[in-house]
């Protein structure tokens, strides 16, 4: 390890530099050596408060040397450090905030020298955020912008009058501008707006250590408020005033060290000012911190992120309490509103009159949440009570060791109309993790992928919120969920299934099976009836069944529906599973749920309900479904003015399977378009579908080589994702292709533009090539091994190909090109993307519409698909580098 750069020697080198160029070189070399030294001290585990102080010391030396070189000891000019740098806290790549305090005449007289001073700092590699103002100009700027005032509240002298910071503070006193009340409400509004930019949660895949909820800025906000409201120098000075408990102060200091160390390491790793803990840095930063992978589902990066999220949650909880105390102090005395039974409302917050009782264990804690349940309009928990609750967490034991009476009380809360709000509060305040230790293990736990955008506990709470929305009919995006909810025999069983469905993640093994075991143990301990316990465990174990069936299989196939119906067995299990599936998908990512998934699951629910009503011993046959679809489509077309003869003439060329795979409404739309086309060889129809950004496309054109590949390549060029492709052939030699498309960002091209692009491509499909684009930044950090599998379709007439790989631009078009080279026909395609992972399924035949049963050919096809996907991935990386 190298020795620390000698600060006096660096000072001497700067003072003796012959010219500005030599000074710049000496400063750059000294700062670079200092950063290398700090990296070594970081790796050695030196305390973070010492590291940020060392970093500020090095900057001080260079700044003072530059000032002396350019301005000397010119009277009337004062140089101050402000903001974070002003409090002596600096990170390797942070800007240094500087204020030159001088009257306007002196500013003008020394303008050139001051400009030279700042230029020297920039040339030395110090990024500065600077201001040149007089005291009156500081007052004006601070009056207009509370962030300017905040920055000036933390300043220290670097050159000039040592008393200047104190004099400036007096000029900016609350009696002059920004009274304590005005400052508090302005900074609280600023924090609320900042949180809203991050969706009011710290649990994002790439969180901001500095600005995100629970980040360093939240900790600084309550510090600044304390300084302004009470004239204290920092957090610890709030303890004697009773505004911050000793335990709370110690917790904030501990979490500051966690967050600050992450930020310091991130700056070292990025080599630039970076505050977002992005995928580009997460793995390497975890390694810098000395963390090791324990197993596949407990990676070092996941351990690091779990530590971050837990620290952020602690900061948010204490931040909320302190803000509430500030508000109460500013609002003055207000008579509490008695609620009876030892509770009252203070300033609208629920308070226990004897909060010390919470230290007695679980009983008073459950009593508190029951009282809160009875006061749904309370603004929250009073800070004094919240603090007492936080201090009492250690006295709360797991449910397994609690008496039956308390477990009954917990179940009463779960069965309350406000159960989701209560469970969410318990989770946020740390109670649920104590009562249910398995939940504590997934608190703050992230999964290192792009599919799960929340930590496991945040995802669970989001799922519960969606379930609560079904009960209250709060979200129109779910077509039939609100109709199904009232039929539930015991809704609390579904809420418990939502609570347990992912509770075993990170333990190793199948989390569905492990979670089902946890659920059974919980049910037994809480004396749930056996039928309820069985339903709960089944839901947890099978919570992925419906989504995988709908997204990976052809649910228009009666065999697929019958197989699913046999697993579900009855209408009750179907209803519960449907609601859990909807909430689980929607709770994984705000962007994951869409109208196509809503219809897909609703269709599977309807088909399964019919199969169950008919009886599992009497499966529905394809001929019945086709007859019903045909009759319904004909009725619609007759109502639209077409004659029976005309419809039957068009349908003579329709393959029977079309009446199985398409809805009556789709058949009618296609038939009407064919009738209106007047027998044209090529027909392209495009219409908005289901929601903003959704399109449905129907193409009827003479079947020929490369048709499917040309179509999907064109969609890719238009920025449209294929969700589903139905590829049929008419009896008279036409392709009848139907596509469900979706624009990822909700801005689909106009239908006329899509129609024109497709018609152009259909003039010569063989010449249409897939576009080549760089993969998005986030995708480059994840690699899913390419897996290609083959098996027979349910009816044995097709070969099903599955493809699992990393998502990338142009993937489907690239695969289509390979299939074209092998002269294979695509009859159906289901495209499912789970974050960075793609799971696509294709139904294939050879040119004669026969299944592919040659093992050698399948091996060649597999090799070609793998090579093509890997080639696209490699090209995407090169494009990104360029």
Secondary structure as UniProt FT lines:
FT   HELIX           7..15
FT   HELIX           20..43
FT   TURN            44..45
FT   HELIX           48..70
FT   TURN            71..73
FT   TURN            75..76
FT   STRAND          78..82
FT   HELIX           83..86
FT   TURN            87..88
FT   TURN            92..93
FT   STRAND          96..101
FT   HELIX           104..109
FT   HELIX           111..124
FT   STRAND          128..133
FT   HELIX           135..144
FT   HELIX           146..153
FT   STRAND          156..159
FT   TURN            162..163
FT   HELIX           164..171
FT   TURN            174..176
FT   HELIX           180..197
FT   TURN            198..200
FT   TURN            205..206
FT   TURN            209..211
FT   TURN            213..214
FT   HELIX           216..230
FT   HELIX           235..238
FT   TURN            239..242
FT   HELIX           246..270
FT   HELIX           279..288
FT   TURN            289..290
FT   TURN            296..297
FT   HELIX           300..331
FT   STRAND          337..340
FT   TURN            341..342
FT   STRAND          343..346
FT   TURN            347..348
FT   STRAND          349..352
FT   TURN            353..354
FT   HELIX           355..360
FT   HELIX           362..373
FT   TURN            376..377
FT   STRAND          380..381
FT   HELIX           383..392
FT   HELIX           393..395
FT   HELIX           399..401
FT   HELIX           404..414
FT   TURN            417..418
FT   HELIX           419..428
FT   TURN            429..430
FT   HELIX           431..435
FT   HELIX           437..442
FT   TURN            443..444
FT   HELIX           456..472
FT   TURN            476..477
FT   TURN            479..480
FT   HELIX           481..485
FT   TURN            486..487
FT   HELIX           491..500
FT   TURN            501..506
FT   HELIX           511..525
FT   TURN            526..527
FT   HELIX           530..541
FT   TURN            542..544
FT   HELIX           545..552
FT   TURN            555..556
FT   HELIX           558..568
FT   HELIX           571..586
FT   TURN            587..588
FT   TURN            590..592
FT   HELIX           595..614
FT   TURN            616..617
FT   HELIX           622..639
FT   TURN            640..641
FT   HELIX           644..651
FT   TURN            652..653
FT   TURN            656..657
FT   HELIX           658..661
FT   HELIX           664..676
FT   TURN            677..679
FT   STRAND          683..688
FT   TURN            692..693
FT   STRAND          694..702
FT   TURN            705..706
FT   HELIX           707..717
FT   TURN            718..719
FT   STRAND          721..729
FT   TURN            731..732
FT   STRAND          734..742
FT   TURN            744..745
FT   HELIX           751..763
FT   HELIX           765..767
FT   HELIX           778..781
FT   STRAND          787..792
FT   TURN            794..795
FT   STRAND          799..806
FT   TURN            809..810
FT   HELIX           811..821
FT   TURN            822..823
FT   STRAND          825..834
FT   TURN            835..836
FT   STRAND          837..845
FT   TURN            847..848
FT   HELIX           855..881
//
